[in-house]
Amino acid sequence: MPSLIFVAAFGLLILLLTAEKRDSLIGKLIFKPLLSALFITVALLQPRPEAAFAAWVLAGLSLSWVGDILLIFKSRATFMAGLVAFLLGHVCYVAAFYGLGHWGIWSAGALVALAAVGLLVFNWLRPGLDGMRVPVAAYIIVISAMVAGALAVGASPDVPVAGRWIVPAGAIAFYLSDLCVARDQFMARAFINRWTGLPLYYLGQFLLALSIGMVGA
């Protein structure tokens, strides 16, 4: 069953990218919700050795699905609503990861490094932010905390090896996809942003969905 889902997801991703290239609202409204529903389906099919982790990740995936729908539309109001949905989704991921992560010198160093990267990203985006500086700054802080938490899971000896790599990989892919969204929204609208960002986004979400079954015995 999961393999069939991934084949379907790949096909839907191609269709979604085609709709994005053609700027087809109908195509995006059809293919994006279906594709995003598949990462929730994958999550629901996983065993749940860590019930709290599973619940938080499922909540994050569900909020991401809402955000995906809202970001289809181009108004500032729907973008803001989508930003809030993803922000809350990342908060859920933070709760999931920090519940399992191991905090030591390496993890603390990663958090400091991510804070520095976040500052660079904010300064990079600043010229195009206009009245969006506060919400974007808040988003950068939360997604940086999310990646730091994922890296802490990667450093945890109590998490099986598969879980220690899949959680950071999913979080980093999601982070990079958000950079593509930010560039498209605030710097330069171009199809290359979606061509790069959408595969990274869905890679990250599917990895996080799979991680539900990989973080415990």
LINLINRA-V815349 format. One record per residue. N is the residue number from 1. RES is the residue in one small letter. SS is DSSP state (H for helix, E for strand, - for the rest). Layout:
N/RES/SS, N/RES/SS
This chain:
1/m/-, 2/p/H, 3/s/H, 4/l/H, 5/i/H, 6/f/H, 7/v/H, 8/a/H, 9/a/H, 10/f/H, 11/g/H, 12/l/H, 13/l/H, 14/i/H, 15/l/H, 16/l/H, 17/l/H, 18/t/H, 19/a/H, 20/e/H, 21/k/H, 22/r/H, 23/d/-, 24/s/-, 25/l/H, 26/i/H, 27/g/H, 28/k/H, 29/l/H, 30/i/H, 31/f/H, 32/k/H, 33/p/H, 34/l/H, 35/l/H, 36/s/H, 37/a/H, 38/l/H, 39/f/H, 40/i/H, 41/t/H, 42/v/H, 43/a/H, 44/l/H, 45/l/H, 46/q/-, 47/p/-, 48/r/-, 49/p/-, 50/e/-, 51/a/H, 52/a/H, 53/f/H, 54/a/H, 55/a/H, 56/w/H, 57/v/H, 58/l/H, 59/a/H, 60/g/H, 61/l/H, 62/s/H, 63/l/H, 64/s/H, 65/w/H, 66/v/H, 67/g/H, 68/d/H, 69/i/H, 70/l/H, 71/l/-, 72/i/-, 73/f/-, 74/k/-, 75/s/-, 76/r/H, 77/a/H, 78/t/H, 79/f/H, 80/m/H, 81/a/H, 82/g/H, 83/l/H, 84/v/H, 85/a/H, 86/f/H, 87/l/H, 88/l/H, 89/g/H, 90/h/H, 91/v/H, 92/c/H, 93/y/H, 94/v/H, 95/a/H, 96/a/H, 97/f/H, 98/y/H, 99/g/H, 100/l/H, 101/g/-, 102/h/-, 103/w/-, 104/g/-, 105/i/H, 106/w/H, 107/s/H, 108/a/H, 109/g/H, 110/a/H, 111/l/H, 112/v/H, 113/a/H, 114/l/H, 115/a/H, 116/a/H, 117/v/H, 118/g/H, 119/l/H, 120/l/H, 121/v/H, 122/f/H, 123/n/H, 124/w/H, 125/l/H, 126/r/H, 127/p/H, 128/g/H, 129/l/-, 130/d/H, 131/g/H, 132/m/H, 133/r/H, 134/v/H, 135/p/H, 136/v/H, 137/a/H, 138/a/H, 139/y/H, 140/i/H, 141/i/H, 142/v/H, 143/i/H, 144/s/H, 145/a/H, 146/m/H, 147/v/H, 148/a/H, 149/g/H, 150/a/H, 151/l/H, 152/a/H, 153/v/H, 154/g/H, 155/a/-, 156/s/-, 157/p/-, 158/d/-, 159/v/-, 160/p/-, 161/v/H, 162/a/H, 163/g/H, 164/r/H, 165/w/H, 166/i/H, 167/v/H, 168/p/H, 169/a/H, 170/g/H, 171/a/H, 172/i/H, 173/a/H, 174/f/H, 175/y/H, 176/l/H, 177/s/H, 178/d/H, 179/l/H, 180/c/H, 181/v/H, 182/a/H, 183/r/H, 184/d/H, 185/q/H, 186/f/H, 187/m/H, 188/a/-, 189/r/-, 190/a/-, 191/f/H, 192/i/H, 193/n/H, 194/r/H, 195/w/H, 196/t/H, 197/g/H, 198/l/H, 199/p/H, 200/l/H, 201/y/H, 202/y/H, 203/l/H, 204/g/H, 205/q/H, 206/f/H, 207/l/H, 208/l/H, 209/a/H, 210/l/H, 211/s/H, 212/i/-, 213/g/-, 214/m/-, 215/v/-, 216/g/-, 217/a/-
